[in-house]
């Protein structure tokens, strides 16, 4: 049974993604699925590499965080916030 086939809607109190989202070919679909899996007061912690960090600006193509081809995308803070809100999450600051 795949993750898509699991009856997990409204099951989890908390989900953590640390350096996971950048490895997923369609992060918007994953975020929407995770939102559905959380209980109404559930929380999600997401920590991808920071595309807004000084490393990419200084090291350019040699920045370790690029890790091509393993990373599909590296979101900026604004892009990540937008994707989370699009999936239904409220952003805690």
Rosetta blueprint (number, residue, H / E / L):
1 X L
2 X L
3 X H
4 X H
5 X H
6 X L
7 X L
8 X L
9 X L
10 X L
11 X L
12 X E
13 X E
14 X E
15 X E
16 X E
17 X E
18 X E
19 X L
20 X L
21 X H
22 X H
23 X H
24 X L
25 X L
26 X L
27 X H
28 X H
29 X H
30 X H
31 X H
32 X H
33 X H
34 X H
35 X H
36 X H
37 X H
38 X E
39 X E
40 X E
41 X E
42 X E
43 X E
44 X E
45 X E
46 X E
47 X E
48 X L
49 X L
50 X L
51 X L
52 X L
53 X L
54 X H
55 X H
56 X H
57 X H
58 X H
59 X H
60 X H
61 X H
62 X H
63 X L
64 X H
65 X H
66 X H
67 X L
68 X L
69 X L
70 X L
71 X L
72 X L
73 X L
74 X L
75 X L
76 X L
77 X H
78 X H
79 X H
80 X H
81 X H
82 X H
83 X H
84 X H
85 X H
86 X H
87 X H
88 X L
89 X L
90 X L
91 X L
92 X L
93 X L
